[in-house]
Amino acid sequence: MNNILVTGANGQLGNEMRRRAAAGSRCAYLFTDVEELDITDLDAVRRCMAEHRIAAVVNCAAYTNVDKAEDDAARADAINHLAVGNLATACREQGAALLHVSTDYVFGGTGNLPFREEDAVAPLGVYGQTKWAGEQAVVASGCRHLIFRTAWLYSAFGNNFVKTMRRLTAERDRLTVVFDQVGTPTYAGDLADLLFHITEEGLYAQMQGTYHFSNEGVCSWYDFAREIAALSGRTCDIQPCHSDEFPSRVRRPAFSVLDKTKVKRDFHWTIPYWKDSLVKCIKELDLSNHQ
Ligand SMILES: NC(=O)c1ccc[n+]([C@@H]2O[C@H](COP(=O)([O-])OP(=O)(O)OC[C@H]3O[C@@H](n4cnc5c(N)ncnc54)[C@H](OP(=O)(O)O)[C@@H]3O)[C@@H](O)[C@H]2O)c1
């Protein structure tokens, strides 16, 4: 039986991994968050991996607050870059594989064709820069690795756009949401399904490289908000607006659709359409009486 370490396991993606392992698995999963294993501590990472004879690490830990990262660059770099280097170093030393998660924010967001893995990166802010540095640290370490760039992640766990929109559309009669940023939402459960398949089947021993993963389809944040409101039975009037109406210190990519041809081909994987996955998450939130 292979031992798999999941870091950052209290987050959106980590919780979805927990859920899959709880439903039955042939690997032994060790779920940790910063309390149990702070990935910025290289010695702690080394000790944990050696003690538990870890075959693969699924890194769900990250500094994900895009706005806050602008004022907290050192912390964002410590977690998204240097700590990822720690995991990669320990994986190389101990012959383990690293499954790491990155972001569409490594791209600058100009253009109108879905981004492929080999396209030039141009991160616009601290979050994207630190995540890109993390990717580079993984590759430079020489460890066996798989990097999955994902986008617009949401789930029933933690804070995300879906939960914010459900709250705001319940509280307000009218709302404006940007329509000039276009991408694809990703249900964390769908990404966890693929990562779990890879750990369960031991595919990390055969595969290596960078992959894009989001749900299928394309929408703006405005379209996403409309769909969330409709599925949640809200009557709030939602109108489109430009992103410059919401002053922010961070420029976000205007276009960050990811091309998933490679992941579908190499893993023989079918990815759900974003609206179908949103239905699943909204049902879950309704059942759990979440907003
Ligand atoms: N959320 C998105 O929209 C989005 C989009 C594209 C890509 N991604 C990427 O997808 C991955 C998963 O994102 P997510 O939304 O599931 O993240 P999340 O919900 O923010 O979870 C990240 C977890 O990592 C923990 N963590 C932070 N510092 C740590 C440390 N030093 N050691 C161990 N754990 C630490 C966090 O704890 P605290 O909460 O206490 O800090 C949190 O529990 C990340 O790599 C992220 O960059 C996310």
The ligand as an SDF file (V2000), in Angstrom:
LIG
                    3D

 48 52  0  0  0  0  0  0  0  0999 V2000
   -8.9260   29.3190   -5.0090 N   0  0  0  0  0  0  0  0  0  0  0  0
   -8.8040   29.5590   -6.3150 C   0  0  0  0  0  0  0  0  0  0  0  0
   -9.6480   30.2350   -6.9500 O   0  0  0  0  0  0  0  0  0  0  0  0
   -7.6510   28.9790   -7.0780 C   0  0  0  0  0  0  0  0  0  0  0  0
   -7.5050   29.2750   -8.4350 C   0  0  0  0  0  0  0  0  0  0  0  0
   -6.4230   28.7340   -9.1340 C   0  0  0  0  0  0  0  0  0  0  0  0
   -5.5310   27.9150   -8.4930 C   0  0  0  0  0  0  0  0  0  0  0  0
   -5.6850   27.6580   -7.1600 N   0  0  0  0  0  0  0  0  0  0  0  0
   -4.6870   26.8030   -6.5050 C   0  0  0  0  0  0  0  0  0  0  0  0
   -5.3410   25.6070   -6.1040 O   0  0  0  0  0  0  0  0  0  0  0  0
   -4.7240   25.0930   -4.9220 C   0  0  0  0  0  0  0  0  0  0  0  0
   -5.7860   24.8180   -3.8750 C   0  0  0  0  0  0  0  0  0  0  0  0
   -6.4640   26.0440   -3.6020 O   0  0  0  0  0  0  0  0  0  0  0  0
   -7.6040   26.1300   -2.4850 P   0  0  0  0  0  0  0  0  0  0  0  0
   -8.5840   27.1420   -2.9620 O   0  0  0  0  0  0  0  0  0  0  0  0
   -8.0470   24.7550   -2.0940 O   0  0  0  0  0  0  0  0  0  0  0  0
   -6.7530   26.7810   -1.3060 O   0  0  0  0  0  0  0  0  0  0  0  0
   -7.2420   27.1250    0.1740 P   0  0  0  0  0  0  0  0  0  0  0  0
   -8.6860   26.7680    0.3340 O   0  0  0  0  0  0  0  0  0  0  0  0
   -6.7910   28.5200    0.4560 O   0  0  0  0  0  0  0  0  0  0  0  0
   -6.4160   26.0890    1.0460 O   0  0  0  0  0  0  0  0  0  0  0  0
   -5.0390   26.1920    1.2270 C   0  0  0  0  0  0  0  0  0  0  0  0
   -4.7160   25.5560    2.5570 C   0  0  0  0  0  0  0  0  0  0  0  0
   -3.3010   25.6130    2.7350 O   0  0  0  0  0  0  0  0  0  0  0  0
   -3.0760   25.9850    4.0930 C   0  0  0  0  0  0  0  0  0  0  0  0
   -1.7370   26.5200    4.2890 N   0  0  0  0  0  0  0  0  0  0  0  0
   -1.3170   27.8090    4.1960 C   0  0  0  0  0  0  0  0  0  0  0  0
   -0.0310   27.9080    4.5460 N   0  0  0  0  0  0  0  0  0  0  0  0
    0.3980   26.6580    4.8390 C   0  0  0  0  0  0  0  0  0  0  0  0
    1.6430   26.1230    5.2700 C   0  0  0  0  0  0  0  0  0  0  0  0
    2.7100   26.9140    5.4730 N   0  0  0  0  0  0  0  0  0  0  0  0
    1.7280   24.7920    5.5060 N   0  0  0  0  0  0  0  0  0  0  0  0
    0.6550   23.9910    5.3160 C   0  0  0  0  0  0  0  0  0  0  0  0
   -0.5580   24.4480    4.9160 N   0  0  0  0  0  0  0  0  0  0  0  0
   -0.6780   25.7730    4.6750 C   0  0  0  0  0  0  0  0  0  0  0  0
   -4.1590   27.0130    4.3400 C   0  0  0  0  0  0  0  0  0  0  0  0
   -4.2880   27.2910    5.7190 O   0  0  0  0  0  0  0  0  0  0  0  0
   -4.8120   28.7730    6.1290 P   0  0  0  0  0  0  0  0  0  0  0  0
   -6.1970   28.8970    5.5900 O   0  0  0  0  0  0  0  0  0  0  0  0
   -4.7450   28.7200    7.6270 O   0  0  0  0  0  0  0  0  0  0  0  0
   -3.8580   29.7420    5.5180 O   0  0  0  0  0  0  0  0  0  0  0  0
   -5.3570   26.2900    3.7380 C   0  0  0  0  0  0  0  0  0  0  0  0
   -5.9460   25.3800    4.6380 O   0  0  0  0  0  0  0  0  0  0  0  0
   -3.6790   26.1440   -4.5180 C   0  0  0  0  0  0  0  0  0  0  0  0
   -2.4350   25.7390   -4.9900 O   0  0  0  0  0  0  0  0  0  0  0  0
   -4.1180   27.4010   -5.2330 C   0  0  0  0  0  0  0  0  0  0  0  0
   -3.0310   28.2670   -5.5020 O   0  0  0  0  0  0  0  0  0  0  0  0
   -6.7150   28.1600   -6.4560 C   0  0  0  0  0  0  0  0  0  0  0  0
  1  2  1  0
  2  3  2  0
  2  4  1  0
  4  5  1  0
  4 48  2  0
  5  6  2  0
  6  7  1  0
  7  8  2  0
  8  9  1  0
  8 48  1  0
  9 10  1  0
  9 46  1  0
 10 11  1  0
 11 12  1  0
 11 44  1  0
 12 13  1  0
 13 14  1  0
 14 15  2  0
 14 16  1  0
 14 17  1  0
 17 18  1  0
 18 19  2  0
 18 20  1  0
 18 21  1  0
 21 22  1  0
 22 23  1  0
 23 24  1  0
 23 42  1  0
 24 25  1  0
 25 26  1  0
 25 36  1  0
 26 27  1  0
 26 35  1  0
 27 28  2  0
 28 29  1  0
 29 30  1  0
 29 35  2  0
 30 31  1  0
 30 32  2  0
 32 33  1  0
 33 34  2  0
 34 35  1  0
 36 37  1  0
 36 42  1  0
 37 38  1  0
 38 39  2  0
 38 40  1  0
 38 41  1  0
 42 43  1  0
 44 45  1  0
 44 46  1  0
 46 47  1  0
M  CHG  2   8   1  16  -1
M  END
$$$$
